[in-house]
Amino acid sequence: MAYSLHDIGDEDRDRSDHWLNDKQDQRRAIVPLRLILIALLMGALLLVLMRHVLPASTTASAPSVDAPATISTRFAACDDLDGQACVLATDAYAYQGRRYHLADISAPRLEGAACPQEAALARAGRTALQGMLNGGSFEAHADPADSDPTARILLRDGVSLGQLLILKRYARPWSSKPINWCAAG
């Protein structure tokens, strides 16, 4: 009877199948170490990239452009588009270095006025808006109906400052059509 695959005394083994009886000298990992290191490196790189794209938290990050802001700053009349707190026109103001416009009104323009009446109404409207902004704190809400991110509806105690400008005849309800400010009425 044979004790192994070869008979006793058979010293000349066939070397073509010697691997069947040999023990493996190396251990092979289930997942190669190199693959794990590459995956960790890619994960770390993705984490670093995502930190720059996404805010860390909503409380620590800067306020959203769409979030309503309560403003109680004193406004001056100016022509600086990057002003900190100033009224640019009847329908525009600068706050903290950014220009905004009132979304719910159409107002006369001082620059490029078609007639002296339009220029005078633009100056008076600018002064009226400055007085309204300095009349106490107000909220600036992004207009959900306007695709322009600088469009704002200004509210004080639930009343639109733009609507007050319309009631005082410094502006008209917003319209995409040009308004003739020189016509009587």
N, CA and C of each residue as an Amber inpcrd file, in Angstrom:
protein
   555
   0.8430000  -1.1650000   0.0000000   0.0000000   0.0000000   0.0000000
   0.8900000   1.2290000   0.0000000   0.4640000   2.2130000  -0.6450000
   1.2570000   3.4220000  -0.7820000   0.9130000   4.3780000   0.3320000
   1.9480000   5.0790000   0.8220000   1.7530000   6.0600000   1.8840000
   1.5060000   7.4650000   1.3480000   1.8050000   7.6750000   0.1380000
   1.5900000   8.9690000  -0.4840000   1.1980000   8.7400000  -1.9290000
   1.3060000   9.7230000  -2.7070000   0.9790000   9.5700000  -4.1180000
   2.0120000   8.7070000  -4.8470000   3.1350000   8.5160000  -4.2340000
   4.2070000   7.7270000  -4.8470000   4.3890000   6.4400000  -4.0480000
   4.7570000   5.4370000  -4.7240000   5.0370000   4.1740000  -4.0420000
   6.3350000   4.2820000  -3.2710000   6.4380000   3.4700000  -2.2180000
   7.6580000   3.4560000  -1.4230000   8.7940000   2.9790000  -2.3100000
   9.8450000   3.6820000  -2.2220000  11.0140000   3.3410000  -2.9970000
  11.0330000   3.9840000  -4.3660000   9.9790000   4.6010000  -4.7350000
   9.9520000   5.2820000  -6.0190000  10.5090000   6.6860000  -5.8170000
  11.7760000   6.8230000  -6.0570000  12.4480000   8.0870000  -5.8100000
  12.3440000   9.0470000  -6.9910000  12.0120000   8.5470000  -8.1050000
  11.9600000   9.3850000  -9.2900000  10.5120000   9.8520000  -9.5140000
  10.2080000  10.9900000  -8.9510000   8.8440000  11.5210000  -9.0970000
   8.7180000  12.2960000 -10.4020000   7.5170000  12.3560000 -10.8520000
   7.2330000  13.1690000 -12.0250000   7.1620000  14.6240000 -11.5670000
   8.0200000  15.4700000 -12.0650000   8.1150000  16.8580000 -11.6050000
   7.0360000  17.7650000 -12.2210000   6.2640000  17.2960000 -13.1240000
   5.2680000  18.1500000 -13.7570000   4.1220000  18.5030000 -12.8120000
   3.8660000  17.6820000 -11.8000000   2.7890000  17.9810000 -10.8590000
   3.3100000  18.1610000  -9.4360000   4.5200000  18.6260000  -9.2950000
   5.1110000  18.8010000  -7.9720000   4.3800000  19.8490000  -7.1400000
   3.6980000  20.7330000  -7.7530000   2.9920000  21.7900000  -7.0330000
   1.8380000  21.2370000  -6.2070000   1.3450000  20.0440000  -6.5250000
   0.2310000  19.4760000  -5.7680000   0.6040000  19.2010000  -4.3130000
   1.8240000  18.8190000  -4.0690000   2.2450000  18.4600000  -2.7250000
   2.9860000  19.5720000  -1.9970000   3.3600000  20.6130000  -2.7080000
   4.1150000  21.7000000  -2.0800000   3.1760000  22.6540000  -1.3530000
   3.6270000  23.1440000  -0.2340000   2.8780000  24.1370000   0.5360000
   3.2080000  25.5170000  -0.0300000   2.2100000  26.4090000  -0.0750000
   2.4760000  27.7410000  -0.5940000   3.3150000  28.5120000   0.4110000
   4.3430000  29.1610000  -0.1040000   5.2380000  29.9170000   0.7590000
   4.6870000  31.3040000   1.0710000   3.8960000  31.8940000   0.2080000
   3.3990000  33.2560000   0.3950000   1.9160000  33.2200000   0.7440000
   1.5480000  34.1330000   1.6290000   0.1270000  34.3020000   1.9230000
  -0.3940000  35.3980000   1.0070000  -1.5430000  35.1840000   0.5040000
  -2.1510000  36.1880000  -0.3640000  -3.3190000  36.8300000   0.3760000
  -3.3240000  38.1620000   0.3790000  -4.4100000  38.8960000   1.0280000
  -5.6640000  38.8190000   0.1610000  -6.8090000  38.9220000   0.8070000
  -8.0640000  38.8820000   0.0600000  -8.1670000  40.1150000  -0.8350000
  -7.8790000  41.2980000  -0.2640000  -7.8450000  42.5360000  -1.0390000
  -6.4040000  43.0370000  -0.9950000  -5.7970000  43.2420000  -2.1220000
  -4.4000000  43.6940000  -2.1270000  -4.2340000  45.0210000  -1.3810000
  -3.1530000  45.1320000  -0.6520000  -2.8630000  46.3180000   0.1480000
  -2.7800000  47.5620000  -0.7270000  -2.2400000  47.4370000  -1.9040000
  -2.1260000  48.5680000  -2.8120000  -3.5050000  49.1380000  -3.1690000
  -4.4770000  48.2630000  -3.3710000  -5.8320000  48.7000000  -3.7050000
  -6.4670000  49.4530000  -2.5340000  -6.2340000  49.0060000  -1.3230000
  -6.7640000  49.6830000  -0.1330000  -6.1450000  51.0730000   0.0010000
  -4.8460000  51.1840000  -0.1940000  -4.1820000  52.4840000  -0.0980000
  -4.6870000  53.4620000  -1.1590000  -4.9000000  52.9890000  -2.3620000
  -5.4230000  53.8520000  -3.4250000  -6.8290000  54.3240000  -3.0750000
  -7.6670000  53.4310000  -2.5500000  -9.0350000  53.8070000  -2.1730000
  -9.0260000  54.8330000  -1.0450000  -8.1560000  54.6710000  -0.0570000
  -8.0620000  55.6380000   1.0370000  -7.5900000  56.9990000   0.5350000
  -6.6310000  56.9950000  -0.3460000  -6.1270000  58.2400000  -0.9160000
  -7.2110000  58.9590000  -1.7180000  -7.9630000  58.2210000  -2.5040000
  -9.0490000  58.8300000  -3.2780000 -10.1470000  59.3550000  -2.3580000
 -10.4510000  58.6490000  -1.2830000 -11.4500000  59.1140000  -0.3190000
 -11.0180000  60.4010000   0.3610000  -9.7480000  60.4850000   0.7440000
  -9.2400000  61.7040000   1.3790000  -9.2840000  62.8750000   0.4020000
  -8.9280000  62.6270000  -0.8380000  -8.9790000  63.6750000  -1.8540000
 -10.4140000  64.1480000  -2.0780000 -11.3590000  63.2260000  -2.1270000
 -12.7700000  63.5840000  -2.2890000 -13.2680000  64.3910000  -1.1010000
 -12.8520000  64.0270000   0.0960000 -13.2570000  64.7610000   1.2980000
 -12.7470000  66.2000000   1.2600000 -11.5050000  66.3890000   0.8640000
 -10.9360000  67.7380000   0.7760000 -11.6830000  68.5580000  -0.2740000
 -11.9790000  67.9620000  -1.4180000 -12.7030000  68.6820000  -2.4630000
 -14.1170000  69.0390000  -2.0180000 -14.7950000  68.1600000  -1.3180000
 -16.1680000  68.4130000  -0.8810000 -16.2270000  69.4890000   0.1980000
 -15.1940000  69.6210000   1.0020000 -15.1820000  70.6670000   2.0320000
 -15.2090000  72.0510000   1.4050000 -14.6110000  72.1750000   0.2260000
 -14.5900000  73.4690000  -0.4480000 -15.8890000  73.7360000  -1.2010000
 -16.5990000  72.6880000  -1.5810000 -17.8320000  72.8420000  -2.3440000
 -19.0350000  73.0110000  -1.4320000 -19.1320000  72.1880000  -0.3930000
 -20.2770000  72.2250000   0.5120000 -19.9120000  72.9530000   1.7980000
 -20.8600000  73.7190000   2.3740000 -20.5710000  74.3750000   3.6560000
 -20.4690000  73.3380000   4.7680000 -19.6630000  73.6680000   5.7880000
 -19.4590000  72.7430000   6.8980000 -20.7410000  72.5370000   7.6820000
 -21.4580000  73.6080000   7.9740000 -22.7460000  73.5110000   8.6500000
 -23.5360000  74.7670000   8.3530000 -24.8310000  74.6800000   8.5390000
 -25.6600000  75.8360000   8.2140000 -25.5070000  76.9460000   9.2370000
 -25.1570000  76.6230000  10.4740000 -25.0150000  77.6720000  11.4780000
 -23.6820000  78.3900000  11.3580000 -22.6470000  77.6900000  10.9480000
 -21.3240000  78.3040000  10.8780000 -21.0780000  79.0060000   9.5480000
 -21.8530000  78.6670000   8.5340000 -21.6030000  79.2540000   7.2260000
 -22.2450000  80.6250000   7.1050000 -21.8950000  81.3030000   6.0240000
 -22.4640000  82.6250000   5.7590000 -23.9480000  82.4820000   5.4690000
 -24.7360000  83.5000000   5.7630000 -26.1660000  83.3970000   5.5150000
 -26.4580000  83.2510000   4.0330000 -27.5020000  82.5430000   3.7430000
 -27.9070000  82.3140000   2.3690000 -28.3690000  83.6160000   1.7290000
 -28.1580000  83.7130000   0.4200000 -28.5920000  84.9010000  -0.2960000
 -30.1140000  84.9980000  -0.2520000 -30.8070000  83.8500000  -0.2140000
 -32.2630000  83.8320000  -0.2250000 -32.8750000  84.0240000   1.1550000
 -32.1000000  83.9340000   2.2060000 -32.6390000  84.0690000   3.5540000
 -33.0120000  85.5240000   3.8120000 -34.1850000  85.7630000   4.4490000
 -34.5420000  87.1530000   4.7560000 -33.5580000  87.7440000   5.7520000
 -33.2130000  88.9940000   5.5290000 -32.2690000  89.6810000   6.4100000
 -32.9800000  90.8530000   7.0640000 -32.7920000  90.9900000   8.3620000
 -33.3160000  92.1580000   9.0620000 -32.2280000  93.2160000   9.0530000
 -32.5540000  94.3880000   8.5370000 -31.5750000  95.4630000   8.3690000
 -32.0160000  96.6580000   9.2040000 -31.0940000  97.1570000  10.0070000
 -31.3980000  98.3470000  10.8190000 -30.2820000  99.3830000  10.7080000
 -29.5470000  99.3210000   9.6280000 -28.4310000 100.2260000   9.3720000
 -28.9430000 101.5650000   8.8450000 -28.1870000 102.6100000   9.0950000
 -28.5140000 103.9470000   8.5770000 -28.0270000 104.0330000   7.1300000
 -28.8850000 104.4670000   6.2160000 -28.5710000 104.5560000   4.7910000
 -28.3290000 106.0030000   4.3850000 -27.3440000 106.2010000   3.5160000
 -27.0390000 107.5180000   2.9460000 -27.3350000 107.4570000   1.4550000
 -27.4340000 108.6010000   0.8230000 -27.5730000 108.6490000  -0.6330000
 -26.1720000 108.5820000  -1.2350000 -25.9930000 107.7350000  -2.2250000
 -24.6680000 107.6210000  -2.8500000 -24.8040000 107.0710000  -4.2590000
 -23.6960000 107.0640000  -4.9690000 -23.6490000 106.5020000  -6.3130000
 -22.6710000 105.3350000  -6.3820000 -22.2040000 104.8650000  -5.2300000
 -21.2190000 103.7880000  -5.1550000 -21.9390000 102.4420000  -5.1600000
 -21.7940000 101.6800000  -6.2480000 -22.4690000 100.3860000  -6.3560000
 -22.0150000  99.3950000  -5.2980000 -20.8280000  99.5850000  -4.7560000
 -20.2960000  98.6850000  -3.7380000 -20.4090000  99.2800000  -2.3460000
 -21.3200000 100.2120000  -2.1480000 -21.4620000 100.8800000  -0.8550000
 -21.8920000  99.9340000   0.2520000 -21.6490000 100.3540000   1.4820000
 -22.0000000  99.5250000   2.6350000 -23.4660000  99.6690000   3.0200000
 -24.0270000 100.8600000   2.9010000 -25.4380000 101.1010000   3.1990000
 -25.8250000 102.4230000   2.5570000 -26.2670000 102.3600000   1.3040000
 -26.6320000 103.6020000   0.6370000 -27.7260000 103.3760000  -0.3950000
 -28.4720000 104.4340000  -0.6510000 -29.5620000 104.4090000  -1.6240000
 -29.0030000 104.8890000  -2.9600000 -29.1540000 104.0670000  -3.9790000
 -28.6410000 104.3870000  -5.3090000 -29.6910000 105.0660000  -6.1780000
 -30.9380000 104.6150000  -6.0620000 -32.0390000 105.1430000  -6.8740000
 -33.3460000 104.8250000  -6.1600000 -34.4550000 105.1980000  -6.7750000
 -35.7620000 104.9250000  -6.1800000 -35.9790000 103.4290000  -5.9940000
 -35.4020000 102.6220000  -6.8660000 -35.6130000 101.1770000  -6.7950000
 -34.3310000 100.3840000  -6.5470000 -33.2670000 101.0250000  -6.0730000
 -32.0010000 100.3120000  -5.8800000 -31.2570000 100.8340000  -4.6650000
 -30.5760000  99.9090000  -3.9940000 -29.7480000 100.2730000  -2.8450000
 -28.5460000  99.3390000  -2.7910000 -27.5130000  99.7790000  -2.1070000
 -26.3230000  98.9530000  -1.8900000 -26.2490000  98.6420000  -0.4070000
 -25.9190000  97.3940000  -0.1030000 -25.8130000  96.9850000   1.2940000
 -24.6830000  95.9680000   1.4180000 -23.7520000  96.2490000   2.2990000
 -22.5940000  95.3840000   2.5540000 -21.8570000  95.0250000   1.2640000
 -21.6420000  96.0350000   0.4280000 -20.8400000  95.8460000  -0.7740000
 -21.5510000  95.1880000  -1.9360000 -22.8620000  95.0470000  -1.8510000
 -23.6080000  94.4040000  -2.9330000 -24.8110000  95.2590000  -3.3200000
 -25.0910000  95.3230000  -4.6210000 -26.2160000  96.1170000  -5.1230000
 -27.4730000  95.2540000  -5.1600000 -28.5990000  95.8240000  -4.7150000
 -29.9040000  95.1640000  -4.7490000 -30.9150000  96.0950000  -5.4010000
 -32.0080000  95.5190000  -5.9050000 -33.0850000  96.3580000  -6.4360000
 -34.4270000  95.8670000  -5.9060000 -35.3700000  96.8040000  -5.7930000
 -36.7070000  96.4690000  -5.3240000 -37.4450000  95.7590000  -6.4560000
 -37.9280000  94.5720000  -6.1650000 -38.5010000  93.7180000  -7.2010000
 -39.9300000  94.0870000  -7.5600000 -40.6270000  94.7570000  -6.6680000
 -42.0600000  94.9540000  -6.8840000 -42.4310000  96.3060000  -7.4870000
 -41.4360000  97.0820000  -7.9450000 -41.7580000  98.4010000  -8.5130000
 -40.9660000  98.6680000  -9.7890000 -41.4940000  99.5850000 -10.5790000
 -40.7640000 100.2050000 -11.6930000 -40.6130000 101.6650000 -11.3140000
 -39.4180000 102.1940000 -11.4560000 -39.1510000 103.5580000 -10.9870000
 -38.4940000 104.3820000 -12.0830000 -38.6560000 105.7050000 -12.0090000
 -37.9950000 106.5800000 -12.9870000 -36.4820000 106.5650000 -12.7810000
 -35.7630000 106.8510000 -13.8470000 -34.3000000 106.8490000 -13.8190000
 -33.7720000 108.2760000 -13.8250000 -32.7580000 108.5080000 -13.0120000
 -32.0970000 109.8110000 -13.0170000 -31.1390000 109.8910000 -14.2090000
 -30.3560000 108.8300000 -14.3950000 -29.4520000 108.7750000 -15.5490000
 -30.2600000 108.3540000 -16.7640000 -30.1550000 109.1330000 -17.7960000
 -30.8910000 108.8170000 -19.0190000 -32.3630000 109.1910000 -18.9460000
 -32.7000000 110.1390000 -18.0870000 -34.0940000 110.5750000 -17.9790000
 -34.5400000 111.1980000 -19.2980000 -35.7680000 110.9010000 -19.6860000
 -36.2920000 111.4010000 -20.9600000 -36.7510000 112.8480000 -20.8720000
 -37.0000000 113.3250000 -19.6470000 -37.4780000 114.7000000 -19.4810000
 -37.1460000 115.1820000 -18.0710000 -37.2220000 116.4800000 -17.8210000
 -36.9250000 116.9990000 -16.4830000 -37.8670000 116.4490000 -15.4030000
 -39.1220000 116.1580000 -15.7720000 -40.0610000 115.6160000 -14.7880000
 -39.6020000 114.2410000 -14.2920000 -39.1000000 113.4050000 -15.2250000
 -38.6140000 112.0760000 -14.8310000 -37.4110000 112.2010000 -13.9000000
 -36.4850000 113.1060000 -14.2020000 -35.3010000 113.3050000 -13.3510000
 -35.7050000 113.8070000 -11.9710000 -36.6510000 114.7530000 -11.9200000
 -37.1050000 115.2870000 -10.6280000 -37.8090000 114.2020000  -9.8130000
 -38.6340000 113.3810000 -10.4750000 -39.3290000 112.2920000  -9.7860000
 -38.3300000 111.2480000  -9.2840000 -37.2740000 110.9850000 -10.0550000
 -36.2370000 110.0310000  -9.6410000 -35.5020000 110.5380000  -8.4020000
 -35.1650000 111.8350000  -8.3730000 -34.4920000 112.4100000  -7.1940000
 -35.4030000 112.3620000  -5.9700000 -36.6600000 112.7280000  -6.1470000
 -37.6080000 112.7150000  -5.0270000 -37.8490000 111.2850000  -4.5300000
 -37.9300000 110.3320000  -5.4540000 -38.1310000 108.9300000  -5.0720000
 -36.9400000 108.3650000  -4.3180000 -35.7560000 108.7460000  -4.7320000
 -34.5360000 108.3070000  -4.0400000 -34.5220000 108.8410000  -2.6080000
 -34.8840000 110.1090000  -2.4380000 -34.9440000 110.7050000  -1.0980000
 -36.0180000 110.0240000  -0.2520000 -37.1600000 109.6970000  -0.8840000
 -38.2440000 109.0180000  -0.1600000 -37.8060000 107.6220000   0.2870000
 -37.1390000 106.8770000  -0.5890000 -36.6650000 105.5380000  -0.2090000
 -35.6400000 105.6420000   0.9120000 -34.7520000 106.6140000   0.8490000
 -33.7630000 106.8010000   1.9140000 -34.4710000 107.0530000   3.2470000
 -35.4950000 107.8930000   3.2430000 -36.2490000 108.1510000   4.4690000
 -36.9390000 106.9030000   4.9910000 -37.4790000 106.0840000   4.0880000
 -38.1460000 104.8430000   4.5030000 -37.1520000 103.8450000   5.0900000
 -35.9860000 103.7090000   4.4570000 -34.9790000 102.7670000   4.9570000
 -34.4460000 103.2050000   6.3150000 -34.3640000 104.5100000   6.5440000
 -33.8680000 105.0290000   7.8200000 -34.9740000 105.1610000   8.8640000
 -36.1890000 104.7510000   8.5270000 -37.3160000 104.8640000   9.4490000
 -37.4060000 103.7400000  10.4630000 -36.4550000 102.8650000  10.5000000
 -36.4630000 101.7350000  11.4350000 -36.0370000 100.4630000  10.7170000
 -35.9410000  99.3930000  11.4810000 -35.4840000  98.1400000  10.8780000
 -36.5370000  97.5960000   9.9100000 -36.0590000  96.8940000   8.9000000
 -36.9360000  96.2970000   7.8930000 -36.3390000  94.9640000   7.4780000
 -37.1460000  94.1620000   6.8060000 -36.6820000  92.8630000   6.3180000
 -36.5240000  92.9150000   4.8100000 -35.4440000  92.3270000   4.3320000
 -35.1950000  92.2190000   2.8920000 -35.3680000  90.7560000   2.5030000
 -36.3990000  90.4760000   1.7280000 -36.7000000  89.1160000   1.2800000
 -36.3550000  88.9720000  -0.1970000 -35.7500000  87.8410000  -0.5520000
 -35.5250000  87.5440000  -1.9680000 -36.8860000  87.3160000  -2.6160000
 -37.0450000  87.8030000  -3.8350000 -38.3150000  87.6330000  -4.5400000
 -38.3260000  86.2650000  -5.2160000 -39.2080000  85.3540000  -4.7780000
 -39.2230000  84.0160000  -5.3800000 -39.6880000  84.0240000  -6.8350000
 -40.3850000  85.0720000  -7.2560000 -40.8860000  85.1420000  -8.6260000
 -39.8600000  85.7170000  -9.5950000 -38.7550000  86.2330000  -9.0820000
 -37.7430000  86.8730000  -9.9250000 -36.5000000  85.9980000  -9.9710000
 -35.9840000  85.7700000 -11.1750000 -34.7790000  84.9360000 -11.3080000
 -33.5020000  85.6950000 -10.9420000 -33.5830000  87.0060000 -10.8320000
 -32.4210000  87.8240000 -10.4650000 -32.1380000  87.6490000  -8.9690000
 -30.9440000  87.1980000  -8.5980000 -30.6500000  86.9830000  -7.1740000
 -30.5410000  88.2610000  -6.3630000 -30.4970000  89.4230000  -7.0160000
 -30.4180000  90.6830000  -6.2720000 -31.7830000  91.3470000  -6.1000000
 -32.8440000  90.7140000  -6.5690000 -34.1960000  91.2740000  -6.4320000
 -34.6700000  91.0830000  -4.9980000 -35.1420000  92.1530000  -4.3820000
 -35.5940000  92.1060000  -2.9910000 -36.9540000  92.7660000  -2.8430000
 -37.7210000  92.2420000  -1.9000000 -38.9580000  92.8750000  -1.4490000
 -38.6810000  93.3210000  -0.0210000 -38.7820000  94.6120000   0.2180000
 -38.4820000  95.1790000   1.5340000 -39.7780000  95.3310000   2.3170000
 -39.7960000  94.7750000   3.5270000 -40.9970000  94.8100000   4.3680000
 -40.6850000  95.4090000   5.7250000 -41.5910000  96.2610000   6.1860000
 -41.5380000  96.7480000   7.5620000 -42.9280000  96.4990000   8.1330000
 -42.9760000  95.7250000   9.1840000 -44.2520000  95.3610000   9.8160000
 -45.2240000  94.7620000   8.8040000 -44.7060000  93.9560000   7.8750000
 -45.5400000  93.2790000   6.8930000 -45.9830000  94.1390000   5.7200000
 -45.5470000  95.3840000   5.6670000 -45.9250000  96.3030000   4.5800000
 -44.7260000  96.4970000   3.6570000 -44.9530000  96.3540000   2.3560000
 -43.8870000  96.5130000   1.3680000 -43.5150000  97.9830000   1.2110000
 -42.2260000  98.2760000   1.3260000 -41.7630000  99.6490000   1.1020000
 -41.9550000 100.0480000  -0.3600000 -41.8640000  99.0820000  -1.2620000
 -42.1270000  99.3520000  -2.6720000 -43.5710000  99.7820000  -2.8910000
 -44.4980000  99.1240000  -2.2090000 -45.9110000  99.5040000  -2.3320000
 -46.1580000 100.9000000  -1.7620000 -45.4270000 101.2620000  -0.7110000
 -45.5440000 102.6260000  -0.1750000 -45.0420000 103.6530000  -1.1900000
 -43.9590000 103.3250000  -1.9040000 -43.4600000 104.2250000  -2.9500000
 -44.4920000 104.3810000  -4.0680000 -45.2150000 103.3110000  -4.3690000
 -46.2710000 103.3800000  -5.3860000 -47.4060000 104.2780000  -4.8890000
 -47.8140000 104.0830000  -3.6280000 -48.9000000 104.8990000  -3.0670000
 -48.5470000 106.3850000  -3.0330000 -47.2590000 106.6820000  -2.8260000
 -46.8190000 108.0820000  -2.7830000 -46.4810000 108.6070000  -4.1770000
 -46.6950000 107.7790000  -5.1990000 -46.5200000 108.1220000  -6.6150000
 -45.0580000 108.3620000  -7.0250000 -44.1240000 107.7510000  -6.3030000
 -42.7130000 107.8140000  -6.7040000 -42.3620000 106.6600000  -7.6450000
 -43.2360000 105.6610000  -7.7090000 -42.9940000 104.4760000  -8.5220000
 -44.3370000 103.9300000  -8.9950000 -44.2550000 102.9220000  -9.8430000
 -45.4580000 102.2240000 -10.3220000 -45.2380000 100.7330000 -10.1130000
 -46.3270000  99.9530000 -10.1250000 -46.1410000  98.4990000 -10.0010000
 -45.2060000  97.9870000 -11.0970000 -44.4400000  96.9640000 -10.7760000
 -43.4470000  96.4610000 -11.7180000 -44.1000000  96.0710000 -13.0330000
 -43.4320000  96.4260000 -14.1240000 -43.8900000  96.0860000 -15.4630000
 -42.6730000  95.8520000 -16.3390000 -42.7730000  94.8600000 -17.2120000
 -41.6630000  94.6120000 -18.1400000 -41.6760000  95.6210000 -19.2870000
 -42.8040000  96.2920000 -19.4660000 -42.9110000  97.3080000 -20.5270000
 -42.3610000  98.6400000 -20.0200000 -41.7270000  99.4230000 -20.8990000
 -41.2250000 100.7350000 -20.4800000 -42.3820000 101.6690000 -20.1080000
 -42.1270000 102.5080000 -19.1250000 -43.1320000 103.4600000 -18.6460000
 -42.7150000 104.8550000 -19.0850000 -43.6660000 105.6120000 -19.6000000
 -43.4180000 106.9950000 -20.0010000 -43.6490000 107.8760000 -18.7760000
 -42.5590000 108.2580000 -18.1120000 -42.6520000 109.0770000 -16.9030000
 -42.9060000 110.5480000 -17.2360000 -42.7890000 110.9040000 -18.4980000
 -42.9820000 112.2950000 -18.9040000 -44.4500000 112.6090000 -19.1900000
 -45.2610000 111.5870000 -19.3980000 -46.6820000 111.8040000 -19.6860000
 -47.3920000 112.2540000 -18.4190000 -48.3520000 113.1090000 -18.5700000
 -49.1140000 113.6030000 -17.4080000 -49.9570000 112.4630000 -16.8440000
 -50.0800000 112.4330000 -15.5390000 -50.9540000 111.4420000 -14.9140000
 -50.1670000 110.4630000 -14.2230000
